[in-house]
Amino acid sequence: WLVGMLRGFVIFVLLSAMGAWAFGLNVLAAGVGPVAIFLLGCFLSAWVVGVAVCALITLFGNRAEAFAWASVNMVLVLAGIYYPVSVLPRPVAVIAEAIPLTYFLDAYRGHFGFPSDFSAPITTGLALSAVYAVLAHWAFRAAVERARHTGLLLKMSE
């Protein structure tokens, strides 16, 4: 996870520099604190998704890999990485409201003058991340135990 965070930070810095050069966008215009909280939210979301994907692969083997890649892309679209969640149809927006990354993106957008769709996005995003982290780790532990009992863990190591 730490290596992934470091890699993600380096990519963020490189893309920020390219954005500043190509479009004049200063990602630090909001301040170092909001950027740090935004990155923390991104890393927490990635952690939860990563542990959940590990649980799925442990349960279903390599068959779950395609679903894992597709689900990550779907989460990004639903979380509003390309647009605010307020433009989504209400049933889809309800699903987006269950994704912690949605709140971190909303809070970061708010620092650039866009209206926030949520009253306490950072607090909500952190709370959802904590709940999902516990659930993902519980699911991973259960998946490992099941894989031990069914012999899938041994088969996957071959």
Protein Blocks (a to p, Z undefined) as FASTA:
>chain_A
ZZmmmmmmmmmmmmmmmmmmmnopafklnojklmmmmmmmmmmmmmmmmmmmmmmmmmno
mmlmmmmmmmmmmmmmmnopmbcfklpcfklmmmmmmpmklmmmmmmmmmnopacfbfbl
mlmmmmmmmmmmmmmmmmmmmmmmmmmmnommmmmmZZ
